[in-house]
Amino acid sequence: MTTFPRRLEPEWLDELPAGDRRAVRARRDLRVLNRIMGHGSILGRALRLRATRESPRIAELGAGDGTLLLRIARRMRFRGDADIVLVDRQPAVTADTLAGYREIGCRVRIAAMDAFDWLTGEAQYDAIVANLFLHHFDASALARLFAMAAARAAAFVACEPRRARFPLAGSHMLGLIGCNDVTRHDAVLSVRAGFTDSELSALWPPGAGWTLEERRAGLFSHLFVARRGDTIAPLPTPPQRRGGE
């Protein structure tokens, strides 16, 4: 058996003020971990907007410091400017990060608010992105978030911890790469609250026109993609794996 029951517990970074030195260090750790896990590449490939898409509108839920989506945006080529919205209750986006978006032709705005409150708006987006965000919510809250997101975007792409023994073992070893106490604590809880199989697909609202793709991504992560029409290209078929994890 490679998985175990999902369990949610409060994470320390969610409770610390954005300017707390331990929180600042933890966000730096997260940038390193996102690179190690390849989340920028995973999300970038999944988010492949059609080449003909002009001035796409993209929002990130739980954007934190906004650097992950910036790395993705730098790799993508749009016909025209992109509109970017970074949604977070406690955004930690620096002036340098905002300047980075503008340098590549993106119009960027910070929405310092709860994701559910932001989703009550009426503006439409080509894609909504979430990275290490969905695992904070129980099934009921996720179903509500998905229903709201489906009404506002043509695509939803999320990369989350994979709930399995190997990622859990890895989460206990983050001290070896210098992660602080907040990151070490939260990483274990994140894996225990993560996802496997088709758990997220089961919570997406039913309805015609949606294509859902959900699978393991890399060594530690779980990818979920919901797309309507041809806003983003289909994911390539992942290679077949043999044996257990």
N, C-alpha and C positions, 0 to 999 in steps of 0.2 A: 504493500500500500504506500503510495507516494504522496498522498495528500492527507489533510486533516480538516476537521470542522473549522469554519470561518469564525474568528473572534475579534471583536472591536474593543479597543481600549484607547483612552485619551493619549495623544502624543505630546511630548513636552514642547516641541517647536510651535505647536498651535497655541500654546498658552503663554509663551514668552513675548514680551514687547519686541517689535521689529528691530529696535536699536540696541537690544541687549547683546553684550559681547558674545555670549554663548550662542545666541540665535544667529549673529553675524557669522560666527565660525561654522555653525551647522549649515547655513546656506552655502558657504564655500565648500563644505564637504559634499553637499548635494550636487554642486556643479561637477565635482570630481567624479562622483558616483554615476551621474548621468552619462559622462564620457565613458567610464569603464563599462557600463551596461549598454552603451550605444543607443541611448534613447533618442538623441538628435537624429541619427541615421534612420532608426526604426520609424519614428514619426514622420520624418521627411519623405521616406519612400511611401508610407501609407497615405500621406497627404498630397500625393502627386496631383496637383490641379491640372486640368487640361491645358495644353499649351496655348490654346486660343482664348483662354479666360482673361479678360481684361479687368484691371483694377479689382482683384479679388478682395473680399471682406472676410477677415479671419479674427476670431476671438479665442483667447485662452482662459480657461477657468482655473483658479488657483495658480495664477501666473508667478507668484513670488517675486523674484528679482527680474523676471522678463528675459533672462539671458538665453534660455533654451530656445524659445521661439525666434529670437534674434539669430541664433546660429542656423536654424532651419531656413529662415527667410533669406539669409545670405547665400544659401545654396540653390534657392529657387529662382526661376526666371519668369517674370510676369510681363505681359504686354500692358504697360501702364503701371501707375502706382498701386500699392496695396494699402488697404485700410486695416490697421491692427488695433485691437482693443485688448488690454491686459486687465483681467478681472481678479481682484484679490481683496479679502477683508483687511489685510495688513500689507499692502504692497511695499516692496523694498527696491523699487526701480531707481537706479541712479541716473544722474544727468548724462553720464557717459553712455549708458545703455540706450537712453532715448535718442542721443545723438547718433548712435550706431544705426538705429532704425531709419533715421532721416537720411543718413548718408547713402543708403541703398534705395532711397525713393519711397519709403513707407511713411504714411501718415499714421501716427501712433497716439493713442489716448489711454489713460489709466482710469479704470473704474474701481474706485476704492469702496467696494460694497460686497455684501454676501452674494454668492453665485445665484441663489434662488431669487433674490430680489432683482438682480440684473436680468435674469431670464424672463421676468414678467414684462420686459419691454417689447416693443413691436418691430424694431429694426431687424432686417433679414441678413443672414451671413452665408457665404459660400461654405464655410467650415468652422466648427467649434472644436478646439483642441483641449485635452486634459492630460497632464502628466503627473503621475503619483498623487492623484487627487481623489479619484472615485472610491478608493479603499477606506476613506474616512466615513463613509455613509453606509447605513444598513439598507437592506433590500427595499424597504418601503420608500425611503428617501431617494434611493437611486431610481426607482420606477418613476417617481414624481419628477426628478431632475431630467430623466430621459424624455418624458412626455413634453416637458417644457422646451428642451433643446430641439426635439424633432419639429416643433412648431416654428423654430427660428432659424434653422440652418438646413442646408442641403446635404451636409456631411458632418459626422461626428467621429473623431479619432481620439483614442485614449491608449496610453501605455501605463500599465500598473504592475505592482509586484505579483509574481506568480506564486501561488500558495502551494508549495511543494517542499520536500525534505532538503533538496540540494540548495535552493535559495535560502532556506532557513539556516542551514549550516553556514552559508556564506555571511549571513547577517550577523552571526556571532563572532565573526573574525575581523570586523572593520577596524578594530584597534590596531591591527597590524599595518594598516595604511595611514594611521595617524588621525582617524576620525575622533571627534570629541565625544563626551558622555551623552550629549543630547542625540547626536546621530546614532551612536551605538544603541541607545535605548529605543529610539523610534524605529530603527531599521527592523528590529526583531518584531515589533508590533505591526509594522507595515506588512511584512510577509504573512503573519498570522491573519491579517485582515484582507489579504489579497484575493486573487481570483484564479479559477481553473476551469477547464472544459468550456461549456457554453453558458456560464452563469450570468454574464452580462447580456448576452443575446436574449435570454429568457425574460429579461426585464425591459427590453426595448418595446415601445408600444406597437401593437399589431397594426397592420395596414398595408395596403398595396403600394408598390413603388419603392420600397426599401430593400436594399441588399445588405445583409449582415455577414461579416467575416470576423472570426474570433479564433485566436490560436496562441500557442507559445511563441515568444520572440526572444531570440538570444538565449543565454544561459539562465537568466534570472527573471525575465519579464513576461508579461501577458498583454497581448494586443487585441484591441476591439475596434472595429470600423463599421459604421453604419453610413450608407450613401444612398442618395436618391437621384435617379437619372444619371447623367454623365459628368457631374461636377468633378469627381476625381476618378482616376483610372482604377480598374480592378487590381487587387493585389495579385502578384504572381503566386502560383501554387507552391507551397512550401515543400521542401524535399521530405520524403518519407523517412521516418526514424525507426530504428529497430530497438527492441528491448525497452526496459523501464528507465527512469531517470536516476 
